[in-house]
Each structure stands twice: as structure tokens, then as C-alpha cells.
Amino acid sequence: MKKHSSVRTASLVSAALLLFSPAAAQLGPDSDAPIDISGDAAEFQEETAVWSGNVRVVQDNVILAADRLEAELNEDGDFTTVTAIGQVRYSNGKEVITGKRAIFDNDARTITVIDDVVVTQGRQVMKAGAVIYWIDTGRVRFTPAPGQRIRGIFFTDNAEQT
């Protein structure tokens, strides 16, 4: 029994070390800063890492917060995809994107946010069913929820600020 327990412990330690490899991901453009992940609980198994409860991911000025975070890793320990579930909030210092689910694709360098999406840039606000955000360029593609339309509220420079 003791041998089985030490094998499990070694696997957990290996998974945790893989997770914290230096090139784990870039949640913002051109960032080599370390990724700081915190949550109420964490579980590691093979190429999957799951954090749950008040999850917060910080890299430079980028913050991703969610109720749950599921990360898929490749054999080098790099993040390939990260799925954020629950009350999701992505902020990069310029834009804030909120929704109920987000998928970060490291290869495509995109974050896709779905379900009740709100994008805020300064005072400008847009609502959609889904958004694809290209991390490196800042390009955003909005798509409506079924049966709905995309809505934006934009202020002119002359509009009174409240």
C-alpha cells in the first residue's frame, strides 16, 4: 500500500512540475512573465490540471477569473487549451470581457467567450452571444445568440462623462 501511495505522490509532483514550466502560455501579447494561478482547490492528472473555487490567473496585466479552470497540457508541460467555466472575466488593462464560459487556445492565440458576453472598452460596451478575441492583435469578432442581435453602446468624445 505504501508503494502505491508514493507512486501517486510522485505522479502528482510530476504533474505540478510540468504545469509550472517556463513557457506555459502567454495570456497577453508578448508576455514571458510567469503565470500565477490560485484557487480553492486543485487537481492534477496526466496532462490535465483543474482548479476550482474563486480561480484567478494573473500574468503581467492580464487577469482571468472564473469559478473553475480546466487546463490541457502537452508533453512539454505547455498549456494548449484552458477552459474557464462559471462567472468568467478576462481583463488585459484595455478591454474587459465577461461571460459564462471561455476557451483559451494557445496555438490560435485566441480566447472565445460564450453565453451572456459583455465587452467593455473604456465607456464603450457591447453585448453578444459569443466573442472571439485575438490576443496578439486585439481583433474581436462578435456573434449573436440565437434569435438575438449584437448590441453596442458608444459614446462620442463630446458626450458628457458621468
Secondary structure, DSSP 8 states (H G I E B T S, - for coil): -HHHHHHHHHHHHHHHHHHT-TTS--SSTT--S--EEE-SEEEEETTEEEEEEEEEEEETTEEEEEEEEEEEE-TTS-EEEEEEEEEEEEE-SSEEEEEEEEEEETTTTEEEEEEEEEEEETTEEEEEEEEEEETTT--EEEE--TT---EEE---TTS---
